[in-house]
Each structure stands twice: as C-alpha cells, then as structure tokens.
Amino acid sequence: MASFRLSHAKYALIPALLMGAGSAQAQTVNLIGTVVNLCVLTISTPGSLAISSNGLQLSTTNGGLPASLTVVATGSNPTISFSSPSLVGPSSGGATTEVAYSSTGGASHAYDSSGYVYAMNRLLDTVTINGRASNSSGFRSGVYTISATATCSQ
C-alpha cells in the first residue's frame, strides 16, 4: 500500500505546477531614444565658372559646373536660407550677379540677384546651385568667385 501512495503522490504535484504556470507575469519593455534637431550642410561638388564666347558672362552653364549642396537633418524639416549672391574678381564692379536653385526635394528658384528661402519637406535633399554674372563691359583676366551663404535653421 505504501508504494501505491508514493506513485500517486507524484501525480498530485502536476495540477499544482500547472496552476502556477497559468498565472503569467507582465513586464513592460521601454526603448528610449532622443532626437535632436540637427542640420548638416555639405558642399558635395564645388561649382566652377566659365566665360561665354562673347566675354560678357561668367556662368556655371557656359561650360562651367553647378555646385551641389547636400542637406542632412534630424528632428524637424529644416529651412535653408541663401543670401544674395556676390561676385569677387578683377572687374566685378558693374556686374549683375544671379543664382538659381533646384533640388530633388522640390526647390525651384529661377536666376535672381536676391536671397532665397527653401522650406524643405524632407530631412535629406541635394540642392543644385547655378550662378552667372553679366557685365556689358566684359571681364578682365583673373579669378572670379560667385558666393552665396547657405544657413540651415529648424
């Protein structure tokens, strides 16, 4: 009889174990991160100017090369502000200086001598910048630079 009780006693533990397995514990897992507004502007391709065949215009489109500005941001969509362009060189006086902007994200601004503000609708974009300077007196020999400052804000 004692062996009968012992063999049935081990089966008596199974319901007790199963009842304990039925009550589940819950634990919340938190994954935490911080996003900081950040904007990085990188000139991926510096532009170059070439003189027109009549000598009255320096341009990125007369055999020159447009500049490329890569914008990478985190947080909120940035706004890129471009200053009015300026021309520096041996005969820059009297020249009309203009720049035009376009981008894969939708920027589109025709040649203009004033500044431009581009409210981006994404966090990554590449802006192509074309420039030209016209002077009815022509340009003397030397190095010329068209400059516009880009500033990112969020």
Backbone torsions as a table, in degrees:
resi	resn	phi	psi	omega
1	MET	NA	-36.9	-179.7
2	ALA	-62.4	-37.6	179.4
3	SER	-69.3	-31.6	177.5
4	PHE	-64.4	-42.5	179.4
5	ARG	-66.4	-38.5	-178.7
6	LEU	-66.8	-41.6	-178.6
7	SER	-69.7	-34.8	178.1
8	HIS	-78.7	-23.4	-179.6
9	ALA	-67.1	-36.9	179.7
10	LYS	-67.9	-28.8	177.8
11	TYR	-76.6	-21.7	178.6
12	ALA	-68.2	-22.7	178.7
13	LEU	-76.8	-25.8	-175.9
14	ILE	-61.1	-49.2	177.9
15	PRO	-61.2	-35.4	179.9
16	ALA	-65.7	-39.3	178.1
17	LEU	-69.0	-40.3	-180.0
18	LEU	-66.6	-35.2	178.2
19	MET	-67.1	-35.6	177.8
20	GLY	-70.9	-33.0	179.8
21	ALA	-72.6	-22.8	-178.3
22	GLY	-73.1	-24.0	179.7
23	SER	-90.3	114.0	-176.1
24	ALA	-95.3	150.9	174.7
25	GLN	-100.3	143.7	176.9
26	ALA	-110.3	140.1	177.2
27	GLN	-138.7	128.3	178.0
28	THR	-83.6	132.7	176.4
29	VAL	-106.0	123.0	179.5
30	ASN	-109.4	126.6	173.3
31	LEU	-111.6	116.2	-170.5
32	ILE	-114.1	137.6	176.1
33	GLY	-147.8	157.6	179.1
34	THR	-122.7	130.9	176.4
35	VAL	-109.2	126.2	-179.8
36	VAL	-111.2	135.6	175.1
37	ASN	-61.9	123.9	-178.1
38	LEU	-146.3	140.4	179.0
39	CYS	-138.9	126.0	179.8
40	VAL	-119.8	125.4	176.8
41	LEU	-106.6	129.2	-179.6
42	THR	-133.3	128.6	173.8
43	ILE	-79.9	102.1	-178.5
44	SER	-81.5	-27.4	175.3
45	THR	-138.9	116.5	174.8
46	PRO	-74.4	142.6	-179.6
47	GLY	-80.9	164.7	174.9
48	SER	-138.5	148.5	-178.7
49	LEU	-106.2	147.0	174.2
50	ALA	-132.3	152.4	-178.7
51	ILE	-87.2	141.6	177.7
52	SER	-70.5	164.9	-177.5
53	SER	-64.8	-27.4	178.0
54	ASN	-90.1	-4.2	176.3
55	GLY	78.1	8.9	-176.5
56	LEU	-100.0	-4.6	-178.1
57	GLN	-143.2	133.9	168.9
58	LEU	-101.1	134.4	-174.7
59	SER	-156.5	156.0	172.3
60	THR	-78.8	-14.1	-177.5
61	THR	-102.0	-5.4	177.5
62	ASN	-93.7	39.2	-175.1
63	GLY	100.3	-1.1	174.9
64	GLY	-84.7	-162.0	-176.8
65	LEU	-140.6	129.6	177.2
66	PRO	-69.3	156.2	175.5
67	ALA	-87.0	152.1	175.2
68	SER	-121.5	128.8	179.0
69	LEU	-115.7	117.8	178.0
70	THR	-94.7	131.8	-179.8
71	VAL	-116.5	123.1	176.2
72	VAL	-125.4	124.6	-177.1
73	ALA	-132.4	157.0	169.4
74	THR	-127.3	160.3	-179.3
75	GLY	88.1	-121.3	-178.4
76	SER	-95.4	159.9	178.6
77	ASN	-62.4	132.7	-175.9
78	PRO	-86.3	167.1	170.7
79	THR	-117.1	128.9	178.6
80	ILE	-105.3	124.0	178.1
81	SER	-109.3	126.8	177.2
82	PHE	-107.5	133.0	178.4
83	SER	-76.0	168.0	173.5
84	SER	-61.9	141.5	-178.6
85	PRO	-76.0	153.6	175.9
86	SER	-133.2	155.7	179.1
87	LEU	-118.8	131.8	175.6
88	VAL	-122.9	133.6	179.0
89	GLY	168.3	177.2	-175.2
90	PRO	-58.0	-37.0	179.4
91	SER	-129.4	55.9	-178.3
92	SER	-82.4	-20.6	178.8
93	GLY	-63.2	135.0	179.3
94	GLY	84.6	-4.5	179.9
95	ALA	-84.8	145.5	172.3
96	THR	-97.4	122.1	-176.1
97	THR	-112.2	130.4	-178.3
98	GLU	-138.5	153.7	174.2
99	VAL	-133.4	155.0	176.7
100	ALA	-129.6	146.8	-176.5
101	TYR	-128.1	142.1	171.2
102	SER	-148.8	159.3	179.7
103	SER	-153.4	164.0	176.5
104	THR	-67.6	-22.6	-178.3
105	GLY	-91.5	-2.5	175.5
106	GLY	120.1	-1.9	176.8
107	ALA	-65.0	136.9	177.8
108	SER	-154.7	108.9	-178.2
109	HIS	-141.2	118.7	-178.1
110	ALA	-68.4	168.1	178.5
111	TYR	-51.5	132.1	-176.9
112	ASP	-158.2	149.8	179.6
113	SER	-95.6	1.3	178.0
114	SER	-102.3	175.4	179.4
115	GLY	-72.2	174.5	-178.0
116	TYR	-145.2	139.0	176.9
117	VAL	-117.8	125.3	-178.7
118	TYR	-116.7	109.8	176.6
119	ALA	-86.9	105.6	-176.4
120	MET	-70.3	148.0	177.0
121	ASN	-109.8	18.9	-179.6
122	ARG	-154.6	175.1	-177.9
123	LEU	-99.1	-7.5	-179.4
124	LEU	-137.3	130.7	179.4
125	ASP	-157.5	158.2	173.3
126	THR	-124.3	121.3	-178.2
127	VAL	-103.1	127.9	175.9
128	THR	-97.1	130.7	-175.6
129	ILE	-121.0	118.1	174.6
130	ASN	-105.8	146.8	179.4
131	GLY	-137.0	153.7	175.3
132	ARG	-152.0	148.7	175.4
133	ALA	-132.5	130.9	-179.0
134	SER	-118.4	138.3	179.3
135	ASN	-144.4	116.9	-177.8
136	SER	-64.4	-17.8	176.7
137	SER	-91.1	-5.6	-178.6
138	GLY	85.8	-175.5	-177.5
139	PHE	-125.9	129.3	174.9
140	ARG	-71.1	162.6	178.9
141	SER	-62.7	139.0	179.5
142	GLY	150.7	-176.9	-179.3
143	VAL	-96.4	132.5	179.8
144	TYR	-121.9	146.2	178.8
145	THR	-136.5	126.4	169.1
146	ILE	-98.1	128.3	-177.9
147	SER	-126.7	140.9	169.4
148	ALA	-143.6	135.3	-178.0
149	THR	-92.8	129.7	176.2
150	ALA	-101.3	132.6	179.2
151	THR	-128.5	134.5	-179.2
152	CYS	-105.2	135.3	175.4
153	SER	-137.9	153.5	-180.0
154	GLN	-134.1	NA	NA
